Every structure is written in structure tokens, then in C-alpha cells.
Amino acid sequence: MSVQLTAQLYKEILASLRSDSPSRMTDKRSQGRVGLRCSLEIIPDHTSHLPAKPFVVWVRDISTKGIGLVTSTPMPENSLFVAHFARNPQEPLSVTYKIVYCRRLSSDLYSVGATMEQVNKTNDKTAVADAPAVAAK
């Protein structure tokens, strides 16, 4: 059975992370993170050379500033994607992320790390087109 990362669960996780004291963090990250194993629908930016159609990825971890994914599709660094967090009966919460790294785990599995760029307008399911331009590094 697959568990979907909903907007409510996302909100609760972020609230919990914000309330954690810095002394609880044991690594060098600037923000705490929570390990998860759930599915999430994303839409890649049209400039990422991937089809701009929704596909499902697995969430590995999440923080107030980013998200870690596992996917069977390689995703180019510095490209954008929109994640949709379900919230019934409302429209999904739509968040734009920028890919920081994509590392091969096996022949058909990739680890992707991304930082949050913006929370999109509620009624805009493809808000990547409105996201701020990101210069390649």
C-alpha cells in the first residue's frame, strides 16, 4: 500500500521541524529533516528535457527548505519541478522546487535533492512557468 504525502501531513511536519531546537540536529544541515517513505506527484519544468507531465516519485526526507526524492527518472541539476500535496476537498498545495543534485543509486534509481523555491498560487497546477528564473551554475 502506498501512502501519499498530503498537504496536511506536509504542514504538520514543517510545523514540527520549526519547533525543534537546533541542539536536536546532529548533522551539518541548516535545517532539521524528517525521513519519510511516501509517494508524491510532481511535474518537471518544460526546460528540464523531461516530459512536462505528472509522474510519481518517492519522498525520502523533507525539511522546511527542501525535499529528498528517489525516482527512476534522472533529473537535471538546476531544473525546476512542481510538487502537488493533496488536500481534500481543496486544490492541491503546489510548491516549486529547484534540483540541487541527482545521484545514481543503481542502474534505474536516482537520489534527488531539491530546495524550495516558492509556494504557488492555489489554483495554478503548473506554476513552474511562473517560478523565478534560476541561473545555471
N, C-alpha and C positions, 0 to 999 in steps of 0.2 A: 504494500500500500504506500502510495506517495503522499507526502504532506506538502501542502502549498504554503509558501510564506505570504501571509495576508498582511494587509496594511495595519491591522490592529496588533498583530504579533510584532511587526516591524516597529511600531510606535512604542510598545511595551519594552522591547529590547533596548531601543535607543534611550528611553527614559531611565532604565536600569543602569546603562553604561554611564550616563551623565551623572548619576548619583554616586557612582563608585569613587572612592578616594584614590588619588594617584598611587598611594602606597600599596594598593592591591595589585597593581600592574607589575609583572615580573620581567617583561622584555623591554626593549628599547623603543617601542612604538609610542607615538604621542597620544594615542587614544586606546582605550581598552577594546577588546573584541570578544564576541561570543561565537563559539563553534556551533554550527547548525548542519543539519542534513535534510534539506527540503528542496523542492523544485520551485523554479521561478521562470516566468515568461519574459523574454527580452526581445527587443527589436534593434538590430545593428543600424548604425548610421549608413546612409547610402554611399558615403565615401570610403567605407571600410573594405570595399571589394567583396563584401558578403551580400547575399540577397537581403533586401530591406523587408523581410517578412519575419513574423514572430517565430521564435523557437525556444525550447525549454532547456534550461541549464540547471545544474545543482549548486546550491549555495553551500559553501564550505564554512565561511565565517562572515561576520558583519560587525561594523563599528559605526560610530557616529559620523565618520568621514569617508568610509569606504566599504567595499564588499569583496570577498574572495569567492571565486566560482570554480567549478570543474565542468568541462564541456568536451564534447567530441569534435568541436569545430575550432581550429586555431583562429585567434582574433588579433588583428594588428595593433601594436602599441600606438598610443595617442589617438586611437579612434574612439568614437562615442557610441553608446548604446542607451536605450531607454528600458528600464525595468518597470514592470507593472505589478504592483502589490494589490491583490484583490481586496475589496471592501464592499461587502453586500449591505444594502441594495445600491449603494452609490457606485459611481465610476471608479475604476482602479486608481490608486495613488501612482502617479507617474514620476519617476526620478531618472535624470540623466547622469550617467557615469562616464568617466574617461579611463581607458585601459592604460595601466601603468606598466604591466608586464604580462607576458603569455609564455609559459614554460611547458615544454612537452614532458608529460609524465610517463607515457607509453606510446606505442605506435598510433593509437587513436584516442588519446586522452590528454587534455591540456589543463593546466592550472592557470587561472587568470586573476589578476589583482586589479581593482579599479577604484578610483576616488570619485566621490560625489561632486558633480558639477552644479546641479540645481534641481530643485523640486519644481515640477512643471505644473502648468495650469490644469485644473481638474478635468476639463473636457478635451484636452489635447492629448490624444493617444500616441501621436507621432512627433512629440515635441523636440526630437533631435534636430529637426530643421530650424527650430528657434533657439537652440542652445548657443552659447557664446562660441566664437571661433577659437579653436585650440591650435596653437602653432606647434609644428613638429619639432622635436628636439634632436 
